[in-house]
Amino acid sequence: MRPEQWEEVLRHFEAASALEPSEREAYLARACPDAEIAAEVRRLLSAPSSVEFLEPPALDAPVHERDLGDFTLLEEIGRGGMGVVYRALQRPLKRIVAVKLLPATFALTARQIERFTREARAAAKLTHPNLVTVLTVGEDRGVHYFAMEFIDGKNLAEELARLRADLGAEDDQRAHLPSSRASDYFRSVAETVSQAADGLAFAHSHGVVHRDVKPSNLLLDPSGRVKLVDFGLARDEELGSLSRTGDVAGTPHYMSPEQARSQRERVDHRTDVYSLGVVLFELLTLQRPFEGQTVQEVLDNVLRRDPPRIRRLNPRVPRDLETICQKAMSRDRGDRYPDAGALRDDLQRFLSHEAITARAPGVVQQLGRRVRRYGKAILAGGLLLAGVGLGGAWAARAAERSEQRQRIATLHELEGEGDWSRLDDEVLVAARRTLTGLEREASPANAELRAGLGRRFEGLREEWFQEASRSIEEGRRAAPSDLLEGADDARILEGVLLMLRGRRVFPEEPRFERATRVDAFQARISIRAQDEQGDALSGSASFRLLDPVTGQPGGTIELGPLPVEGRSLAPGFYRFEVRSPGHRPREFTRLLARARVLPDILCTLRAPDPREGMVRIPGGRLFQPGERGYPLCPFTHEPVEVEAFWIDRAEVSFSQYRGFLAATGRPAPPEWVDLPADLSIEERPVVGVSWLDALAYAEWSGKRLVAHAEWELAARGPEGALFPFEEGDPLRGTVRGPARVSSGSAEDLRRCLEHTTDVLAPAEALGRNGLYHMFGNVWEWTESLGFDRDEAGTASSMPGVRVMLGGDYSAAERGHDLKVHRLWGPSAQYSNLEHGFRCARSDRD
Amino acid sequence: MHVNLRPEGEGSEAILGELYAELRRRAERFMHGQPRDHTLQATALVHEACLKIFGPERFDGADRGHLLALAATAMRSVMVDHARTRGRIKRLPPGERVPMDDLQVAYEDRAIDLLALDQALERLASFDPSMSRAVELHFFAGLSLADTADALGLPLRTLERRWAATRAWLRKEIG
């Protein structure tokens, strides 16, 4: 098979396997004209599906000599993400306990072990009837373990399996979903989950979060009492990679959205509330809310889909239990029960036939879900605003129908309500209408009520606006590093959704309307210029949009006179140009993510200079099809027109970079700790610089980084030769070195420096266009974004990842590597030895 | 998919040899029934060997993925070589076992026929070297798919998309 055929096979296989088996033939007939490929796809689709095929085996050691500290291991009783559980004898006390062993220490770092024991000790302090007591934490011959009380019973996962099996035996499954004596069943479910919530509430009050609440961690002791096991240990973030190895990986079905998104900092006790909600869902319907073929698919569904309606799956479920479950499983932490105790209390209210506090999600909450699901598209396209106003008609009719007295009674009741933000918007809208009616009548009897409600509404309006503005602003400014990634979408959406509620309840307030206009979420940038004395310069700024895939600029668009203050711009990849008469123009390449507020550009303009040390490359058409290019590269599929530009003849040297550090006070790269004193390195290429370092240097020196296409054109010429030299050794002038096994130690730094040569030497390193060391010596950062190509061959950029080119000294042994670019990310703060750069300027002075 | 970010030169040959010996020794010792207090997995075996050969500092460094890839290749050789040798000595006295047999059984439990898999991987490498490497990392070295993607410098989604088809292809090739 040829690689390109294989790509086709992969593409069609993926598409076809997503279909029902009965639809696959039709798909292939329609979408896959190549009979050979179609046959291959058919063949693969017919492969026997076995879960275990090519899954790494678990290799069990022989079972004997199982003494561990005070314990004698008797038999394996379970396996979890974090290790194996044994029934064991605690010899001194002659009692039976359960002992859980961590995987052997070599797989763990000292920090992970420290964390494990710390958490286990915290868990050992928790004594509660609904928690399995951790008795002791210990270590013996490198094996870390903890002992806990032994529960002689089933866990909830086994119980669920039994229920499902019973169900499967029934003829009409739907009619018999937890059926006979259904109400007893639902009451026992509520009781079970309430007990678990009680245990969680206790642990949470001691600062311990479980993080892995799921049926197999809920044990039922012989008396039917629920006991939570594996506290705070099972899905430790630090140990996460461990539980993901091999086939003992934990189940993703009970993970909260914040866990699915790996937002560690957002995982708190409300994550446990969510997971317990999933358990409740499963007990009520005997189904899990989110399924998928792979872990990733399950997690995607957790993030993107709403759980199916419980009463649609099982109409016998009491409405209140459905509502409680929905609230516990709210995708937003803030919409869930504030703590496990509140969940327990609502379940207890259900059990004692009292009114529960949870409310079925209102229209705006549902709208909110849709917005979250389609958030990006909506923010980009402005559809967000179209959905507002649902339910208004209903509220109006309801208000009209109600009698005056009832209305006033309702308003009195409303006044007594605590937190208005928790009320449905329909209620608030109807209340405002009624209030307006009352005000028109201006009856003295209601004066106090009117004034009181009026103040409450005013307060609510301000509270919403302030809170929403704060979320949006925080979201817009949140970015992992100062120039790379975008804003915190979730935080922004939180704010937008509140603004939308504001628009709905306070339609006369223009601030809500303004804040939800689409252009409010464009990126913002400010640009100022000064001369070398620090005096403000007048002039103008413009920009050109760069194609995010090829990195090449489009036409110039004026931004207007300097200074540019807080200009809104659509998201994109920009190259700004700052000009002032009598000064050399300067360029700034920036990725503007949606809603992002960029750090201001304050630039110093200098007099025109002769571009010392730079070479003019005339520009031209770059096209590297087939062998000459890289399979994924932007220029291998379509030609790219590259404008004329100037490029440094040499890589930036240590001495140049040191000058920059001295002038700006920027800290030296962390790799420079042990620079060898005996080597003369000042004219060697600077190494250990991150992409941000390189960008900062380039802009400080009045230049910019080289674009990917420019580098290719300069190094290989328009015809896309493989090497920067017309003939002969492709790596002339490079000191060959061993394949790199770099750890950032002083030894590696020395080896790296020993294998680099001065940036302007030797003569053999001089290649096409009079440039030194385009290949070899050190890798060179470019300003261009990383890219990927999907199965259909469509290229897309990878924001946060930057392209690096040219190979280093160790590429000498690997001619084939010379064709290969590197993509570094996701953080461009990443630095390593052998990473240097050179600068460029556009030919536009 | 052909973004192989990791250097992989001839300098690796010697390291590969060392890894091979180390893995083989550990696997044999393990399977000899030396008392161990825990379950051992391929991933642990590989990590142990890497730590021994490269030392913790180097192994935790930037090239961890590359080193793991080397170790995975070595692990594949260990298993395939054993399967090959074992094929030749068919007649052992009843009840007598070579220590590594259990390991082979454990692997063949999941891959049917190691020699056939080895040859199929060779063919796979001719048109999709990354996925061939992925099988080594995941199956032979026991890395999770997420760690495999890391080691290959690929987005996890890309790897997962290709994994299903690759598995199906190999399953067919092994017959």
Boltz contact constraints between the chains, C-beta under 6 A:
constraints:
  - contact:
      token1: [A, 1]
      token2: [B, 127]
      max_distance: 6.0
  - contact:
      token1: [A, 3]
      token2: [B, 127]
      max_distance: 6.0
  - contact:
      token1: [A, 6]
      token2: [B, 127]
      max_distance: 6.0
  - contact:
      token1: [A, 6]
      token2: [B, 128]
      max_distance: 6.0
  - contact:
      token1: [A, 10]
      token2: [B, 162]
      max_distance: 6.0
  - contact:
      token1: [A, 10]
      token2: [B, 165]
      max_distance: 6.0
  - contact:
      token1: [A, 13]
      token2: [B, 165]
      max_distance: 6.0
  - contact:
      token1: [A, 14]
      token2: [B, 161]
      max_distance: 6.0
  - contact:
      token1: [A, 43]
      token2: [B, 172]
      max_distance: 6.0
  - contact:
      token1: [A, 44]
      token2: [B, 168]
      max_distance: 6.0
  - contact:
      token1: [A, 44]
      token2: [B, 169]
      max_distance: 6.0
  - contact:
      token1: [A, 47]
      token2: [B, 168]
      max_distance: 6.0
  - contact:
      token1: [A, 47]
      token2: [B, 171]
      max_distance: 6.0
  - contact:
      token1: [A, 47]
      token2: [B, 172]
      max_distance: 6.0
  - contact:
      token1: [A, 52]
      token2: [B, 110]
      max_distance: 6.0
  - contact:
      token1: [A, 53]
      token2: [B, 171]
      max_distance: 6.0
  - contact:
      token1: [A, 54]
      token2: [B, 139]
      max_distance: 6.0
  - contact:
      token1: [A, 54]
      token2: [B, 167]
      max_distance: 6.0
  - contact:
      token1: [A, 55]
      token2: [B, 110]
      max_distance: 6.0
  - contact:
      token1: [A, 56]
      token2: [B, 42]
      max_distance: 6.0
  - contact:
      token1: [A, 56]
      token2: [B, 139]
      max_distance: 6.0
  - contact:
      token1: [A, 56]
      token2: [B, 142]
      max_distance: 6.0
  - contact:
      token1: [A, 57]
      token2: [B, 106]
      max_distance: 6.0
  - contact:
      token1: [A, 57]
      token2: [B, 107]
      max_distance: 6.0
  - contact:
      token1: [A, 57]
      token2: [B, 109]
      max_distance: 6.0
  - contact:
      token1: [A, 57]
      token2: [B, 110]
      max_distance: 6.0
  - contact:
      token1: [A, 58]
      token2: [B, 41]
      max_distance: 6.0
  - contact:
      token1: [A, 59]
      token2: [B, 40]
      max_distance: 6.0
  - contact:
      token1: [A, 59]
      token2: [B, 106]
      max_distance: 6.0
  - contact:
      token1: [A, 60]
      token2: [B, 39]
      max_distance: 6.0
  - contact:
      token1: [A, 61]
      token2: [B, 36]
      max_distance: 6.0
  - contact:
      token1: [A, 61]
      token2: [B, 40]
      max_distance: 6.0
  - contact:
      token1: [A, 62]
      token2: [B, 33]
      max_distance: 6.0
  - contact:
      token1: [A, 65]
      token2: [B, 35]
      max_distance: 6.0
  - contact:
      token1: [A, 84]
      token2: [B, 39]
      max_distance: 6.0
  - contact:
      token1: [A, 101]
      token2: [B, 38]
      max_distance: 6.0
  - contact:
      token1: [A, 104]
      token2: [B, 38]
      max_distance: 6.0
  - contact:
      token1: [A, 106]
      token2: [B, 47]
      max_distance: 6.0
  - contact:
      token1: [A, 106]
      token2: [B, 48]
      max_distance: 6.0
  - contact:
      token1: [A, 107]
      token2: [B, 44]
      max_distance: 6.0
  - contact:
      token1: [A, 107]
      token2: [B, 47]
      max_distance: 6.0
  - contact:
      token1: [A, 143]
      token2: [B, 37]
      max_distance: 6.0
  - contact:
      token1: [A, 143]
      token2: [B, 38]
      max_distance: 6.0
  - contact:
      token1: [A, 244]
      token2: [B, 144]
      max_distance: 6.0
  - contact:
      token1: [A, 244]
      token2: [B, 146]
      max_distance: 6.0
  - contact:
      token1: [A, 245]
      token2: [B, 43]
      max_distance: 6.0
  - contact:
      token1: [A, 245]
      token2: [B, 144]
      max_distance: 6.0
  - contact:
      token1: [A, 246]
      token2: [B, 41]
      max_distance: 6.0
  - contact:
      token1: [A, 246]
      token2: [B, 142]
      max_distance: 6.0
  - contact:
      token1: [A, 294]
      token2: [B, 160]
      max_distance: 6.0
  - contact:
      token1: [A, 296]
      token2: [B, 160]
      max_distance: 6.0
  - contact:
      token1: [A, 631]
      token2: [B, 2]
      max_distance: 6.0
  - contact:
      token1: [A, 738]
      token2: [B, 11]
      max_distance: 6.0
  - contact:
      token1: [A, 739]
      token2: [B, 7]
      max_distance: 6.0
  - contact:
      token1: [A, 739]
      token2: [B, 9]
      max_distance: 6.0
  - contact:
      token1: [A, 739]
      token2: [B, 11]
      max_distance: 6.0
  - contact:
      token1: [A, 740]
      token2: [B, 7]
      max_distance: 6.0
  - contact:
      token1: [A, 741]
      token2: [B, 63]
      max_distance: 6.0
  - contact:
      token1: [A, 742]
      token2: [B, 62]
      max_distance: 6.0
  - contact:
      token1: [A, 742]
      token2: [B, 63]
      max_distance: 6.0
  - contact:
      token1: [A, 743]
      token2: [B, 57]
      max_distance: 6.0
  - contact:
      token1: [A, 743]
      token2: [B, 58]
      max_distance: 6.0
  - contact:
      token1: [A, 743]
      token2: [B, 61]
      max_distance: 6.0
  - contact:
      token1: [A, 744]
      token2: [B, 61]
      max_distance: 6.0
  - contact:
      token1: [A, 810]
      token2: [B, 7]
      max_distance: 6.0
  - contact:
      token1: [A, 813]
      token2: [B, 9]
      max_distance: 6.0
  - contact:
      token1: [A, 813]
      token2: [B, 10]
      max_distance: 6.0
  - contact:
      token1: [A, 814]
      token2: [B, 9]
      max_distance: 6.0
  - contact:
      token1: [A, 822]
      token2: [B, 5]
      max_distance: 6.0
  - contact:
      token1: [A, 832]
      token2: [B, 62]
      max_distance: 6.0
